[in-house]
Amino acid sequence: MKKVYSLVNITKAKDQEAVQSICIKQIQFNDQKHEFNKRPANIGRRSLSRSISQSSTDSYSSACSGSSEDESSPRDKPQATSKGLSDFCIKNIQQAEFGRREITIAEQEMPALMILTKRAGGEKPLAGAKVMGCTHITPQTAVLMETLSRLGAQCRWAACNIFSTQNAVAAALAEGGISVFAWKGESEDDFWWCIDRCVGAESWQPNMILDDGGDLTYWIQKKYPSIFKKLKGIVEESVTGIYRLYQLSKAGRLCVPAMNVNDSVTKQKFDNLYCCKESVLDGLRRTTDVMFGGKQVVVCGYGEVGKGCCAALKALGTVVNVTEADPICALQACMDGFRVIQLGEVVRQVDMVITCTGNKNVVGREHMDRMKNGCIVCNMGHCSTEIDLVSLRTAELRWERVRPQVDHVIWPDGRRIVLLAEGRLLNLSCSTVPSFVLSITATTQALALIELYSAPEGRYKQDVYLLPKKMDEYVASLHLPTFDAHLTELTDEQGKYLGISKHGPYKPNYYRY
């Protein structure tokens, strides 16, 4: 029988014992109603109406990797770390020392993962876990991987985006003993080759999956379905990947329990909103040197990502228009002072079009044919499906690479649009994102992995589950000390009046923050 490790046993802080009663080894609730809340498969989400296999491949390929180093593929080059590890494939192992410094800097802005490791002490709540991941490989995700390793897990990783891998970080991870298959500027063939090398090792079989976009889950289902028999669960953090999991669940093809991290409050409100609020401007300015004041912009989608983008652009004096299919989100945009339009109404006048929907062909060829000369087109969603790039792959249009991740698509009359990151995720492809915000998401991912791995047989069925409010509150509480924030403690009388425990959860599951 597995030993249960409670956070109460790990921390000595008396005033937080009740709030921090979630387990590191097994997050345990006395009342079954606090168990992860299952979301039905037929919840009315918008369908992504696209093939699973298109997740990271629908783009116009370019030879430029966006790196100043050797642009040849490292697939056929013999590689080894200083300790003799050769089970990896990255751009340049000699960059490991520089990558280690990047990871150390990120750790300083990711306090919760550091606290989680410290409170675990010498215990290993993930001992025996073999976590296979497919995420962006950045200093922040490296901190997550190394935290999982400190908690007892073995890790093996590939990238979910061909542009977002930071080569020095990948080198540092490999030098640290983690098998990584990724480099910045992968071709489409390289992308799937790396995932296949990550999955296909005969001597290394995962029992946990951490996915961002569903590519790894899709590849295992397509080529290595027997692996599902050994999995304890899947943790998924993106809108795109969650769409796919619910589709699989509805079709009766989801073979293992899955945790929906994307729809946790901490992911939606912080990673999606606040992260995008800061990083969208960084990505645009690094690639185009654009002046935002007075520019006409269309933001397609007013979900959490769209809200963050609109707020940032408005603050710098842009004139922001919003497109939206959901009347509730559209009304929110109106109340926030934005004009809600259809893209075709203003496409001739705008200077920028930014997609944030998670859908397919939101910006079509009919829109791009009418855009003004020099219009910037980019995507803040996970996949490259929002902009119809296939329609631009014609003999009449000429592609010209002018900067890393910046292409001019030129029409026969000389008019051009500026396409960023080949329609892929702008912020992680063209810039960086705040470590502190990713600390919130990474902590949630780590706790979800711990729960699925250590849950008793039968607690979770072959379905998709949401995180409990209690865990969201706990993740938030770990980050409050950074701001020297002090929570007000409810009295017993106040808790009774509200009908809640004075230690939380403080809001019902249906509450919308």
C-alpha positions as CSV (number, residue, x, y, z in Angstrom):
1,M,0.0,0.0,0.0
2,K,1.3,3.4,-0.9
3,K,2.2,5.9,1.8
4,V,0.2,9.1,1.8
5,Y,2.1,12.4,2.3
6,S,0.1,15.3,3.5
7,L,1.2,18.9,3.1
8,V,0.3,19.4,6.8
9,N,3.1,16.9,7.6
10,I,5.5,18.8,5.3
11,T,5.0,22.3,6.5
12,K,5.3,23.6,10.1
13,A,3.2,26.8,9.5
14,K,0.4,26.4,12.0
15,D,-1.7,29.2,10.6
16,Q,-1.8,27.6,7.2
17,E,-2.3,23.9,8.2
18,A,-6.0,23.9,7.3
19,V,-5.6,25.8,4.0
20,Q,-2.7,23.6,2.9
21,S,-4.4,20.3,3.6
22,I,-4.0,19.2,0.0
23,C,-1.7,16.2,-0.3
24,I,1.5,16.2,-2.2
25,K,1.5,12.4,-2.6
26,Q,-2.3,12.1,-2.8
27,I,-4.6,15.2,-2.7
28,Q,-7.2,13.8,-0.5
29,F,-10.7,15.1,0.4
30,N,-12.9,13.7,3.1
31,D,-16.0,14.5,1.3
32,Q,-16.5,13.0,-2.1
33,K,-18.0,16.2,-3.4
34,H,-14.6,17.8,-3.2
35,E,-13.2,15.2,-5.7
36,F,-12.2,16.5,-9.1
37,N,-15.4,17.6,-10.7
38,K,-16.1,15.7,-13.9
39,R,-17.2,17.8,-16.8
40,P,-19.6,16.0,-19.1
41,A,-18.4,15.4,-22.6
42,N,-21.5,17.1,-24.1
43,I,-20.9,20.5,-22.5
44,G,-21.6,22.5,-25.7
45,R,-18.1,23.6,-26.4
46,R,-17.4,24.8,-29.9
47,S,-16.0,22.1,-32.1
48,L,-12.5,22.6,-33.4
49,S,-13.6,20.9,-36.7
50,R,-10.1,19.9,-37.8
51,S,-8.0,16.8,-38.0
52,I,-6.0,15.9,-34.9
53,S,-2.9,15.4,-37.0
54,Q,-3.0,19.0,-38.3
55,S,-2.1,20.4,-34.8
56,S,1.3,21.7,-35.6
57,T,1.8,21.1,-39.2
58,D,-0.5,23.5,-41.1
59,S,2.1,26.1,-42.1
60,Y,4.1,27.3,-45.1
61,S,7.5,25.9,-44.4
62,S,10.5,28.2,-44.4
63,A,14.2,27.3,-44.4
64,C,15.1,29.8,-41.8
65,S,15.1,28.5,-38.3
66,G,15.3,31.9,-36.7
67,S,18.7,31.1,-35.2
68,S,22.1,32.4,-35.9
69,E,23.7,29.0,-35.5
70,D,24.0,26.1,-37.9
71,E,20.5,25.6,-39.4
72,S,21.1,22.0,-40.5
73,S,19.1,19.3,-38.7
74,P,20.9,17.6,-35.9
75,R,19.0,14.3,-36.4
76,D,22.0,12.5,-37.9
77,K,24.7,14.0,-35.8
78,P,26.2,11.9,-32.9
79,Q,25.7,13.6,-29.6
80,A,26.6,12.9,-26.0
81,T,26.7,14.7,-22.7
82,S,29.8,15.0,-20.5
83,K,28.4,12.0,-18.5
84,G,27.9,9.9,-21.6
85,L,24.1,10.3,-22.2
86,S,23.3,9.9,-25.9
87,D,19.6,9.4,-25.8
88,F,18.6,12.9,-26.9
89,C,18.6,15.1,-29.9
90,I,19.2,18.8,-29.7
91,K,21.0,21.6,-31.6
92,N,24.2,22.0,-29.6
93,I,25.1,20.4,-26.3
94,Q,27.9,23.0,-25.8
95,Q,25.3,25.6,-24.9
96,A,24.4,23.7,-21.7
97,E,26.1,26.1,-19.3
98,F,24.3,29.1,-20.8
99,G,21.0,27.3,-20.6
100,R,21.6,26.4,-17.0
101,R,21.9,30.2,-16.2
102,E,18.6,30.8,-17.9
103,I,16.9,28.1,-15.9
104,T,18.4,29.6,-12.7
105,I,17.0,33.0,-13.5
106,A,13.5,31.5,-14.2
107,E,13.6,29.7,-10.8
108,Q,13.8,33.0,-9.0
109,E,10.4,34.0,-10.5
110,M,8.7,30.6,-9.9
111,P,8.4,30.5,-6.2
112,A,5.6,27.9,-5.9
113,L,7.5,25.1,-7.5
114,M,10.4,25.8,-5.2
115,I,8.1,25.8,-2.2
116,L,6.5,22.5,-3.4
117,T,9.9,20.9,-3.5
118,K,11.0,22.2,-0.1
119,R,7.8,21.0,1.6
120,A,8.2,17.6,0.1
121,G,11.5,17.4,2.0
122,G,13.1,14.1,1.3
123,E,9.9,12.4,0.3
124,K,9.4,11.4,-3.4
125,P,5.6,11.6,-4.1
126,L,6.3,10.8,-7.8
127,A,8.7,8.0,-7.2
128,G,8.2,5.5,-10.0
129,A,6.5,7.9,-12.3
130,K,7.7,8.1,-15.8
131,V,6.4,11.4,-17.2
132,M,6.5,11.9,-21.0
133,G,5.9,15.5,-22.0
134,C,5.3,17.6,-25.1
135,T,5.4,21.3,-24.2
136,H,7.3,24.4,-25.1
137,I,10.9,23.9,-24.0
138,T,11.8,27.1,-22.3
139,P,13.5,28.0,-19.0
140,Q,10.1,27.9,-17.2
141,T,9.1,24.4,-18.4
142,A,12.7,23.3,-17.6
143,V,12.0,24.4,-14.0
144,L,8.8,22.2,-14.0
145,M,10.7,19.2,-15.4
146,E,13.4,19.5,-12.8
147,T,10.9,19.9,-10.1
148,L,9.2,16.7,-11.2
149,S,12.6,15.0,-11.1
150,R,13.2,16.2,-7.6
151,L,9.8,14.8,-6.6
152,G,10.9,11.4,-7.9
153,A,9.8,11.3,-11.5
154,Q,11.8,10.3,-14.6
155,C,11.1,12.7,-17.5
156,R,11.4,12.4,-21.3
157,W,10.4,15.4,-23.5
158,A,9.6,16.7,-26.9
159,A,8.5,20.2,-28.1
160,C,5.0,21.1,-29.0
161,N,6.0,24.0,-31.3
162,I,8.8,24.2,-33.9
163,F,9.8,27.8,-33.0
164,S,9.5,28.0,-29.2
165,T,12.3,25.7,-28.1
166,Q,15.3,27.6,-26.6
167,N,18.3,25.6,-27.7
168,A,20.5,26.4,-24.7
169,V,17.7,25.3,-22.3
170,A,17.3,22.0,-24.2
171,A,21.1,21.5,-23.9
172,A,21.0,22.2,-20.2
173,L,18.2,19.6,-19.7
174,A,20.1,17.0,-21.7
175,E,23.3,17.7,-19.7
176,G,21.2,17.3,-16.6
177,G,20.1,13.8,-17.6
178,I,16.7,14.4,-19.2
179,S,16.2,12.9,-22.7
180,V,15.1,15.9,-24.8
181,F,14.2,15.8,-28.5
182,A,13.8,19.4,-29.8
183,W,15.4,22.4,-31.3
184,K,14.4,25.8,-32.6
185,G,13.4,25.8,-36.2
186,E,12.4,22.2,-36.7
187,S,10.9,21.3,-40.0
188,E,7.5,19.6,-40.0
189,D,9.2,16.3,-40.6
190,D,11.6,17.0,-37.7
191,F,8.7,17.8,-35.4
192,W,7.0,14.4,-35.7
193,W,10.4,12.7,-35.8
194,C,11.2,14.2,-32.4
195,I,7.9,13.1,-30.9
196,D,8.4,9.6,-32.4
197,R,11.9,9.3,-30.9
198,C,10.5,10.5,-27.6
199,V,7.7,7.9,-27.6
200,G,9.4,5.0,-29.4
201,A,12.2,4.1,-27.0
202,E,11.9,0.3,-26.3
203,S,13.6,0.7,-22.9
204,W,11.5,3.6,-21.6
205,Q,7.7,3.4,-21.4
206,P,5.7,6.3,-19.8
207,N,3.0,5.9,-17.2
208,M,2.0,9.6,-17.2
209,I,1.6,12.1,-20.1
210,L,1.9,15.9,-19.8
211,D,0.7,17.4,-23.1
212,D,0.2,20.9,-24.5
213,G,-1.9,20.8,-27.6
214,G,-2.6,17.1,-27.8
215,D,0.2,16.1,-30.3
216,L,1.8,13.6,-28.0
217,T,-1.5,12.0,-27.1
218,Y,-2.5,11.9,-30.8
219,W,0.9,10.3,-31.8
220,I,0.7,7.6,-29.1
221,Q,-2.9,6.8,-30.1
222,K,-1.9,6.6,-33.7
223,K,1.3,4.6,-33.6
224,Y,1.8,3.2,-30.1
225,P,-1.7,2.5,-28.7
226,S,-0.4,-0.3,-26.4
227,I,1.2,2.5,-24.3
228,F,-2.3,3.6,-23.1
229,K,-2.6,0.3,-21.2
230,K,0.2,1.4,-18.9
231,L,-0.8,5.0,-18.4
232,K,-2.3,6.3,-15.2
233,G,-3.4,9.5,-16.8
234,I,-3.0,12.5,-19.1
235,V,-2.6,16.1,-18.0
236,E,-3.5,18.7,-20.7
237,E,-3.1,22.4,-20.5
238,S,-4.3,24.0,-23.8
239,V,-7.6,24.8,-25.3
240,T,-6.7,22.8,-28.4
241,G,-5.7,19.7,-26.5
242,I,-8.8,19.9,-24.3
243,Y,-11.1,20.1,-27.3
244,R,-9.5,16.9,-28.5
245,L,-9.8,15.1,-25.2
246,Y,-13.5,15.9,-24.9
247,Q,-14.0,14.7,-28.5
248,L,-12.2,11.4,-27.7
249,S,-14.3,11.0,-24.5
250,K,-17.5,11.7,-26.4
251,A,-16.6,9.1,-29.0
252,G,-15.7,6.5,-26.3
253,R,-12.0,6.5,-27.4
254,L,-10.4,8.0,-24.3
255,C,-8.6,5.1,-22.7
256,V,-7.3,6.7,-19.5
257,P,-8.3,9.5,-17.1
258,A,-7.4,13.0,-18.1
259,M,-7.0,16.2,-16.2
260,N,-8.2,19.5,-17.7
261,V,-5.7,22.0,-16.5
262,N,-6.7,24.6,-19.1
263,D,-10.1,25.3,-17.5
264,S,-8.8,25.7,-14.0
265,V,-9.2,29.2,-12.7
266,T,-5.5,29.8,-12.1
267,K,-4.7,28.8,-15.7
268,Q,-7.5,30.8,-17.4
269,K,-7.1,34.0,-15.4
270,F,-3.4,34.1,-15.1
271,D,-1.7,32.2,-17.9
272,N,-4.3,33.0,-20.5
273,L,-5.2,36.6,-19.5
274,Y,-2.3,38.2,-17.7
275,C,0.5,36.4,-19.5
276,C,-0.9,37.3,-22.9
277,K,-1.6,40.9,-21.7
278,E,2.2,41.3,-21.3
279,S,3.7,39.0,-23.9
280,V,1.6,40.0,-27.0
281,L,3.2,43.4,-27.1
282,D,6.7,41.9,-26.7
283,G,6.2,39.5,-29.6
284,L,4.9,42.3,-31.9
285,R,7.6,44.8,-31.1
286,R,10.5,42.3,-31.3
287,T,9.5,41.2,-34.8
288,T,8.2,44.4,-36.4
289,D,9.3,47.4,-34.3
290,V,5.8,48.6,-34.7
291,M,4.5,51.8,-33.0
292,F,1.2,50.9,-31.4
293,G,-0.3,54.4,-30.8
294,G,-3.1,55.2,-33.2
295,K,-3.0,51.9,-35.0
296,Q,-6.2,50.1,-36.1
297,V,-6.3,46.5,-34.7
298,V,-8.7,43.6,-34.9
299,V,-8.5,41.0,-32.2
300,C,-10.4,37.9,-33.2
301,G,-11.9,36.3,-30.1
302,Y,-12.7,37.8,-26.7
303,G,-12.0,34.9,-24.4
304,E,-9.3,35.2,-21.7
305,V,-6.5,35.5,-24.3
306,G,-8.4,38.0,-26.3
307,K,-9.2,40.1,-23.2
308,G,-5.5,40.2,-22.3
309,C,-4.4,41.3,-25.8
310,C,-7.1,43.9,-26.1
311,A,-6.3,45.4,-22.7
312,A,-2.6,45.7,-23.5
313,L,-3.2,47.2,-27.0
314,K,-5.8,49.7,-25.7
315,A,-3.4,50.9,-23.0
316,L,-0.9,51.9,-25.7
317,G,-3.4,53.9,-27.7
318,T,-4.4,51.5,-30.4
319,V,-8.0,51.5,-31.8
320,V,-9.2,48.0,-31.0
321,N,-12.0,46.1,-32.8
322,V,-13.1,42.7,-31.7
323,T,-14.7,39.8,-33.6
324,E,-16.7,37.3,-31.6
325,A,-19.2,34.4,-32.1
326,D,-20.3,34.2,-28.5
327,P,-22.9,36.8,-27.6
328,I,-21.8,36.9,-23.9
329,C,-18.1,37.5,-24.8
330,A,-19.3,40.0,-27.4
331,L,-21.3,41.9,-24.8
332,Q,-18.3,41.9,-22.5
333,A,-16.2,43.5,-25.3
334,C,-18.8,46.2,-25.8
335,M,-18.9,47.0,-22.1
336,D,-15.1,47.2,-22.0
337,G,-15.3,49.9,-24.7
338,F,-14.4,47.9,-27.8
339,R,-16.3,47.8,-31.1
340,V,-17.6,44.4,-32.0
341,I,-17.6,43.8,-35.8
342,Q,-17.2,41.2,-38.4
343,L,-13.7,41.0,-39.9
344,G,-14.8,41.8,-43.4
345,E,-16.2,45.1,-42.3
346,V,-12.9,46.7,-41.4
347,V,-10.2,44.4,-43.0
348,R,-9.3,47.1,-45.6
349,Q,-8.4,49.7,-43.0
350,V,-6.7,47.8,-40.1
351,D,-3.0,47.7,-39.4
352,M,-3.0,44.4,-37.4
353,V,-5.1,41.3,-37.2
354,I,-4.5,39.0,-34.1
355,T,-6.3,35.7,-33.7
356,C,-7.2,34.3,-30.3
357,T,-10.0,31.8,-30.9
358,G,-8.5,28.3,-31.0
359,N,-10.6,27.7,-34.1
360,K,-9.9,27.1,-37.8
361,N,-9.6,29.5,-40.7
362,V,-10.8,32.6,-38.7
363,V,-8.7,34.7,-41.1
364,G,-9.3,33.4,-44.7
365,R,-7.8,34.1,-48.1
366,E,-10.8,36.4,-48.8
367,H,-9.8,38.6,-45.9
368,M,-6.1,38.6,-46.7
369,D,-6.8,39.5,-50.4
370,R,-8.4,42.7,-49.1
371,M,-5.9,43.7,-46.4
372,K,-4.0,47.0,-46.7
373,N,-0.3,46.9,-47.7
374,G,1.8,46.1,-44.7
375,C,-0.9,44.7,-42.5
376,I,0.5,42.5,-39.7
377,V,-1.2,39.1,-39.3
378,C,-0.4,36.9,-36.3
379,N,-1.9,34.3,-34.0
380,M,-2.0,34.1,-30.2
381,G,-3.7,30.7,-30.1
382,H,-1.8,27.4,-29.7
383,C,-2.0,26.0,-33.2
384,S,-1.5,27.4,-36.7
385,T,-5.0,26.7,-37.9
386,E,-6.6,30.1,-37.2
387,I,-5.0,31.7,-40.3
388,D,-5.7,29.9,-43.5
389,L,-2.1,29.5,-44.6
390,V,-2.9,26.7,-47.0
391,S,-4.6,29.3,-49.3
392,L,-1.4,31.3,-49.4
393,R,0.6,28.4,-50.7
394,T,0.0,29.3,-54.3
395,A,2.3,30.1,-57.3
396,E,0.9,33.6,-57.6
397,L,2.1,34.7,-54.1
398,R,5.7,35.1,-53.2
399,W,7.1,34.5,-49.7
400,E,10.0,36.6,-48.5
401,R,11.8,36.0,-45.2
402,V,12.9,39.4,-43.8
403,R,13.7,38.4,-40.2
404,P,13.5,35.3,-38.0
405,Q,9.8,34.4,-37.8
406,V,8.8,37.3,-40.0
407,D,7.6,36.6,-43.6
408,H,6.3,39.0,-46.2
409,V,3.6,37.4,-48.3
410,I,3.6,39.4,-51.6
411,W,0.7,39.7,-54.1
412,P,1.3,40.1,-57.8
413,D,0.6,43.9,-57.6
414,G,3.3,44.3,-55.0
415,R,1.0,44.6,-52.0
416,R,2.2,42.5,-49.0
417,I,1.1,41.3,-45.6
418,V,3.5,40.7,-42.7
419,L,3.0,37.2,-41.3
420,L,4.5,36.4,-38.0
421,A,5.8,33.0,-36.9
422,E,4.1,31.3,-39.8
423,G,0.8,31.6,-38.0
424,R,2.0,29.9,-34.9
425,L,1.8,31.1,-31.3
426,L,3.3,34.6,-31.4
427,N,4.5,35.1,-27.9
428,L,6.5,31.9,-27.4
429,S,7.7,31.8,-31.0
430,C,8.8,35.4,-31.2
431,S,9.6,36.5,-27.7
432,T,9.4,35.2,-24.1
433,V,6.7,35.0,-21.5
434,P,6.7,36.0,-17.8
435,S,8.2,33.3,-15.5
436,F,5.9,34.2,-12.6
437,V,2.7,33.5,-14.6
438,L,4.1,30.2,-15.8
439,S,4.9,29.3,-12.2
440,I,1.1,29.3,-11.6
441,T,0.4,27.0,-14.5
442,A,3.4,24.7,-13.8
443,T,2.4,24.2,-10.2
444,T,-1.1,23.3,-11.2
445,Q,0.3,20.8,-13.7
446,A,2.6,19.3,-11.1
447,L,-0.2,18.8,-8.6
448,A,-2.5,17.3,-11.2
449,L,0.3,14.8,-12.1
450,I,0.7,13.9,-8.5
451,E,-3.0,13.4,-8.0
452,L,-3.5,11.2,-11.0
453,Y,-0.4,9.1,-10.3
454,S,-1.2,8.4,-6.7
455,A,-5.0,8.2,-6.9
456,P,-6.4,4.8,-5.8
457,E,-7.7,2.4,-8.5
458,G,-11.2,3.4,-9.6
459,R,-11.2,7.0,-8.4
460,Y,-11.0,8.3,-11.9
461,K,-12.7,6.7,-14.9
462,Q,-11.8,7.0,-18.6
463,D,-13.0,10.6,-18.8
464,V,-11.9,14.2,-18.5
465,Y,-11.9,15.9,-15.1
466,L,-11.6,19.4,-13.8
467,L,-9.4,20.6,-11.0
468,P,-11.2,21.3,-7.7
469,K,-11.6,24.8,-6.4
470,K,-9.5,23.9,-3.4
471,M,-6.5,23.2,-5.5
472,D,-6.8,26.5,-7.4
473,E,-7.0,28.3,-4.2
474,Y,-3.9,26.5,-2.9
475,V,-1.9,27.3,-6.0
476,A,-2.8,30.9,-5.7
477,S,-1.9,31.0,-2.0
478,L,1.6,29.8,-2.8
479,H,2.2,32.9,-4.9
480,L,0.9,35.5,-2.5
481,P,4.0,35.8,-0.3
482,T,5.8,37.2,-3.4
483,F,3.7,40.3,-3.1
484,D,3.8,40.3,0.7
485,A,0.0,39.8,0.6
486,H,-1.9,38.9,3.7
487,L,-5.2,37.1,3.5
488,T,-8.1,38.0,5.8
489,E,-9.2,35.0,7.8
490,L,-12.9,34.4,8.2
491,T,-14.4,33.9,11.6
492,D,-16.4,30.8,12.4
493,E,-19.5,33.0,12.4
494,Q,-18.7,34.5,9.0
495,G,-18.0,31.1,7.5
496,K,-21.3,29.7,8.8
497,Y,-23.1,32.8,7.4
498,L,-21.8,32.2,4.0
499,G,-22.3,28.4,4.2
500,I,-18.6,27.6,3.6
501,S,-15.6,26.4,5.6
502,K,-13.5,29.3,6.9
503,H,-10.6,27.6,5.3
504,G,-12.2,27.3,1.8
505,P,-13.1,26.6,-0.9
506,Y,-14.4,30.1,-0.9
507,K,-16.5,30.0,-4.1
508,P,-18.8,27.4,-5.6
509,N,-17.6,25.6,-8.7
510,Y,-20.1,27.6,-10.8
511,Y,-18.6,30.9,-9.8
512,R,-17.1,32.9,-12.6
513,Y,-14.2,35.1,-11.5
